[in-house]
Amino acid sequence: MSRRSGILEFAVLGLLRESPMHGYELRKRLNTSLGVFRAFSYGTLYPCLKTLVANGWLIEEPGSTPEDALATTLSGRRAKIVYRLTAEGKEHFEDLLSQTGPDAYEDEHFAARFAFFGQTSRDVRMRVLEGRRSRLEERLEKMSASLARTRERLDDYTLELQRHGMESVEREVRWLNELIESERAGRDQRRPGPDGAARHDNTSGESGGLPRPGGTPGPDPSDDTAT
């Protein structure tokens, strides 16, 4: 399985964990919510869905909304297929969420992982963020060394392009620093205070997002998955 197809399977499972969807709706969510899949095609999505169904991680069901029924009646075509995450699919996705290997720090994979941080535990979020930051710091060092070696041979435009690339990496490192500090602040709020009482935790829990006031854990959107 290629790295990109693995990212796609991860993203599809994550979106279907939120709710069942038609293939068209899935594609739209991938294109609009996950920028890494902006130039995405049905020709890539449907083989992925078939693989996930064959693995037992998804099931196909006929659409059950009134709109689906009306469209089927008017067109005479078979009902649209809705894809639903199975219990095995949920378990597999949660296993993928817990992984923090080097692939999670790469550009495309990190974007997909970050899109599902709301379903990821805080410890895993921290490891992924810190790993991504380390990866970018290494990249920045290499870019700086390369620029120092080749500066005299570059024309002004190529030099500006190199500087622009470095500035983009530096901006992301600063952004990651802010995210990491936010995660640490949320964790600190869970520790006991001087009087021994637990501090108020204003995050959305171990699998919630960034610290926010008054946040409470929401229901698990996959509670209605098929078994």
Secondary structure, DSSP 8 states (H G I E B T S, - for coil): --HHHHHHHHHHHHHHHH--EEHHHHHHHHHHH-GGGTT--HHHHHHHHHHHHHTTSEEEEE--SHHHHHHHHHH-----EEEEEBHHHHHHHHHHHH--SGGGGSHHHHHHHHHTGGGS-HHHHHHHHHHHHHHHHHHHHHHHHHHHHHGGGS-HHHHHHHHHHHHHHHHHHHHHHHHHHHHHHHHHTTSB-TTS-B----SS-TT--S--TT------TTTT-B-
